Amino acid sequence: MDGFIYVLFDTSEPDHIRYVGQTKSAKRLNAHIKEAKYRPIRSHKCNWIRKVLADGGKVQWRQIDAGTDADDLNQKETSWIAHYKSEGHRLTNSTDGGDGVRNPSPEVRAKIAASSRGRIWSDESRARQSEAQRTRPPRPPMSDAQRLKLSEARAGSKLSAEHREKVRLRLIGRPVSDLTRLKMSIAQLGQVRRPLTAEHRAKVSEALKGRVFSEQHRARISAAKAERRKVG
């Protein structure tokens, strides 16, 4: 057997099906619960699971069908979703089954991005998004092993010139709080700066041409230089 079809339900309403899925793993229910509790995902399914748990309830599952291969599972998942919908069950599935658009191709991703570009959100929609961000469950801290894996995965990776330019443009004019400036200053204390290359010096010179610094800005630069000389 390649896998099976299952349903999720609130144990207080075992006949009210809320989700239909397919899996090969006996631990799929735990994955659903962890996803809702620890990841900031705002899907219909995750929101439903969070509400059940917040109300002191329990989410459970049961197998309803089996499949011999991936195509068989996709077909049966689609059929079961259609069946439960026709019976009036309020399913939380985001697709009609059969893998839907869970892993869209680059072409589909491009279409989604194009349709969202330039979209103007209403005040009501912005308020809902803001509230969702404020009330989302906190992400558990990463373990040392997770941090090490992340560090190893990023080792040697470099941003493309296009990516760097996007980051630079996004940061232009962005206000920096006094607390953030203080943290940046403390982080740089004691650091030994590598000498700039001729190309880097030319870029800095070009960027500063014609720029007029305020008296307050000049004073901060002088103070920073004096502090670095003390440390050196």
C-alpha positions as CSV (number, residue, x, y, z in Angstrom):
1,M,0.0,0.0,0.0
2,D,1.4,3.4,-1.0
3,G,-0.6,5.5,1.4
4,F,-4.0,6.3,2.7
5,I,-6.8,8.9,2.8
6,Y,-7.7,10.4,6.2
7,V,-10.0,13.0,7.7
8,L,-9.5,15.5,10.6
9,F,-12.3,16.3,13.0
10,D,-12.9,17.9,16.4
11,T,-13.5,15.0,18.9
12,S,-16.5,16.9,20.3
13,E,-18.1,16.7,16.8
14,P,-16.7,13.4,15.3
15,D,-19.2,13.3,12.5
16,H,-18.3,16.8,11.3
17,I,-15.4,16.4,8.9
18,R,-13.1,19.5,8.6
19,Y,-10.2,18.3,6.5
20,V,-9.4,15.5,4.0
21,G,-5.8,14.6,3.3
22,Q,-3.5,11.9,2.0
23,T,-0.3,10.6,3.6
24,K,2.1,7.7,3.9
25,S,3.1,8.6,7.5
26,A,1.5,7.5,10.7
27,K,2.7,10.7,12.2
28,R,0.8,13.1,9.9
29,L,-1.6,14.2,12.6
30,N,1.2,15.3,14.8
31,A,2.6,17.3,11.9
32,H,-0.7,19.1,11.5
33,I,-0.8,20.0,15.2
34,K,2.8,21.2,15.3
35,E,2.3,23.3,12.2
36,A,-0.7,25.1,13.7
37,K,0.9,25.6,17.1
38,Y,4.4,26.6,16.2
39,R,4.4,28.0,12.7
40,P,3.0,31.4,11.7
41,I,0.7,30.0,9.0
42,R,-2.6,31.7,8.5
43,S,-4.4,29.0,6.6
44,H,-8.1,28.0,7.2
45,K,-7.0,24.6,8.5
46,C,-4.4,25.9,10.9
47,N,-6.8,28.6,12.2
48,W,-9.4,25.9,12.8
49,I,-6.9,23.6,14.7
50,R,-5.7,26.6,16.8
51,K,-9.3,27.4,17.8
52,V,-10.1,23.9,18.8
53,L,-7.0,23.7,21.0
54,A,-7.6,27.1,22.5
55,D,-11.1,26.1,23.5
56,G,-9.7,23.0,25.2
57,G,-10.7,20.6,22.5
58,K,-8.8,17.9,20.7
59,V,-8.2,17.3,17.0
60,Q,-8.2,13.6,15.9
61,W,-8.0,11.7,12.7
62,R,-9.2,8.5,11.1
63,Q,-8.4,6.6,7.9
64,I,-11.2,6.4,5.4
65,D,-9.6,4.9,2.3
66,A,-6.3,3.5,0.9
67,G,-4.3,4.0,-2.3
68,T,-2.0,1.8,-4.3
69,D,0.1,4.7,-5.8
70,A,0.3,8.5,-6.1
71,D,-2.2,8.8,-8.9
72,D,-4.7,6.6,-7.0
73,L,-4.3,8.6,-3.9
74,N,-4.8,11.9,-5.7
75,Q,-8.0,10.6,-7.4
76,K,-9.4,9.3,-4.2
77,E,-8.5,12.5,-2.2
78,T,-10.3,14.6,-4.8
79,S,-13.3,12.3,-4.8
80,W,-13.6,12.4,-1.0
81,I,-13.3,16.2,-0.8
82,A,-16.1,16.5,-3.4
83,H,-18.2,14.0,-1.4
84,Y,-17.9,15.7,1.9
85,K,-18.5,19.1,0.4
86,S,-21.7,17.8,-1.3
87,E,-22.9,16.6,2.1
88,G,-22.4,20.1,3.6
89,H,-19.2,19.6,5.7
90,R,-17.3,22.8,6.1
91,L,-13.9,21.6,4.9
92,T,-10.8,23.6,5.6
93,N,-8.9,22.3,2.5
94,S,-7.4,25.1,0.4
95,T,-7.6,23.0,-2.8
96,D,-9.9,20.4,-4.4
97,G,-7.3,17.7,-3.7
98,G,-5.1,15.7,-6.0
99,D,-2.1,17.8,-4.9
100,G,-3.8,21.0,-6.0
101,V,-1.2,23.8,-6.1
102,R,0.8,22.8,-3.1
103,N,4.1,23.0,-5.0
104,P,3.4,25.3,-8.0
105,S,5.7,25.4,-11.0
106,P,7.8,28.6,-11.7
107,E,5.2,29.6,-14.3
108,V,2.4,29.4,-11.8
109,R,4.4,31.2,-9.2
110,A,5.1,34.0,-11.8
111,K,1.4,34.3,-12.5
112,I,0.5,34.5,-8.8
113,A,3.2,37.2,-8.3
114,A,2.0,39.2,-11.4
115,S,-1.6,39.1,-10.1
116,S,-0.6,40.3,-6.7
117,R,1.8,43.1,-7.9
118,G,0.3,46.6,-7.5
119,R,-2.6,45.2,-5.5
120,I,-4.2,47.8,-3.2
121,W,-5.3,46.4,0.2
122,S,-8.3,47.9,1.9
123,D,-8.1,49.3,5.4
124,E,-10.2,46.4,6.6
125,S,-7.8,43.9,5.0
126,R,-4.8,45.6,6.4
127,A,-6.3,45.6,9.9
128,R,-7.0,41.9,9.6
129,Q,-3.4,41.2,8.6
130,S,-2.1,43.3,11.4
131,E,-4.3,41.6,13.9
132,A,-3.2,38.2,12.6
133,Q,0.5,39.2,13.0
134,R,-0.1,40.4,16.6
135,T,-2.0,37.2,17.7
136,R,0.1,34.6,15.9
137,P,1.7,32.0,18.2
138,P,5.3,32.6,19.1
139,R,7.9,30.6,17.2
140,P,9.9,28.3,19.4
141,P,13.6,29.2,19.8
142,M,16.0,27.3,17.5
143,S,18.1,24.7,19.1
144,D,21.9,24.7,18.7
145,A,21.7,21.9,16.2
146,Q,19.2,23.8,14.1
147,R,21.4,26.9,14.2
148,L,24.4,24.9,13.1
149,K,22.4,23.4,10.1
150,L,21.2,26.8,9.1
151,S,24.7,28.2,9.3
152,E,26.2,25.4,7.2
153,A,23.4,25.7,4.6
154,R,24.2,29.4,4.2
155,A,27.9,29.1,4.2
156,G,29.5,30.3,1.0
157,S,26.2,31.6,-0.4
158,K,26.3,35.0,-2.0
159,L,23.6,37.4,-2.9
160,S,23.3,38.3,-6.6
161,A,24.0,41.8,-7.8
162,E,20.3,42.2,-8.5
163,H,19.3,41.0,-5.0
164,R,21.8,43.4,-3.4
165,E,20.4,46.3,-5.4
166,K,16.9,45.5,-4.3
167,V,18.0,45.4,-0.7
168,R,19.9,48.7,-1.1
169,L,16.9,50.5,-2.7
170,R,14.5,49.1,0.0
171,L,16.7,50.5,2.8
172,I,17.1,54.0,1.3
173,G,15.4,56.5,3.5
174,R,14.5,54.0,6.1
175,P,14.6,55.6,9.6
176,V,16.8,54.0,12.1
177,S,16.0,54.3,15.8
178,D,18.5,55.5,18.4
179,L,18.4,52.0,20.0
180,T,19.3,50.3,16.7
181,R,22.1,52.8,16.1
182,L,23.5,52.0,19.6
183,K,23.3,48.3,18.9
184,M,25.2,48.8,15.6
185,S,27.8,50.9,17.3
186,I,28.4,48.3,20.1
187,A,28.6,45.5,17.5
188,Q,31.3,47.3,15.7
189,L,33.4,48.1,18.7
190,G,36.8,46.3,18.7
191,Q,36.3,45.1,15.1
192,V,39.3,45.3,12.9
193,R,38.2,46.7,9.5
194,R,39.7,45.3,6.4
195,P,41.2,47.9,4.1
196,L,38.9,49.0,1.3
197,T,39.7,48.0,-2.2
198,A,40.3,50.8,-4.8
199,E,36.9,49.9,-6.4
200,H,35.1,50.2,-3.1
201,R,36.8,53.5,-2.3
202,A,35.7,54.8,-5.7
203,K,32.1,53.8,-5.1
204,V,32.0,55.4,-1.7
205,S,33.5,58.6,-3.1
206,E,31.0,58.7,-5.9
207,A,28.1,58.2,-3.5
208,L,29.2,61.0,-1.2
209,K,29.8,63.6,-3.9
210,G,27.7,66.7,-3.4
211,R,26.3,65.3,-0.1
212,V,25.8,67.9,2.6
213,F,26.0,66.7,6.2
214,S,24.2,68.4,9.0
215,E,26.0,69.7,12.1
216,Q,24.4,66.9,14.1
217,H,25.6,64.3,11.6
218,R,29.1,65.6,11.6
219,A,29.2,65.5,15.4
220,R,28.1,61.9,15.4
221,I,30.8,61.0,12.9
222,S,33.4,62.7,15.0
223,A,32.3,61.0,18.1
224,A,32.3,57.6,16.5
225,K,35.8,58.1,15.1
226,A,37.0,59.2,18.5
227,E,35.5,56.1,20.2
228,R,37.2,53.9,17.6
229,R,40.5,55.5,18.3
230,K,40.1,54.8,22.0
231,V,39.4,51.2,21.4
232,G,42.3,50.9,19.0
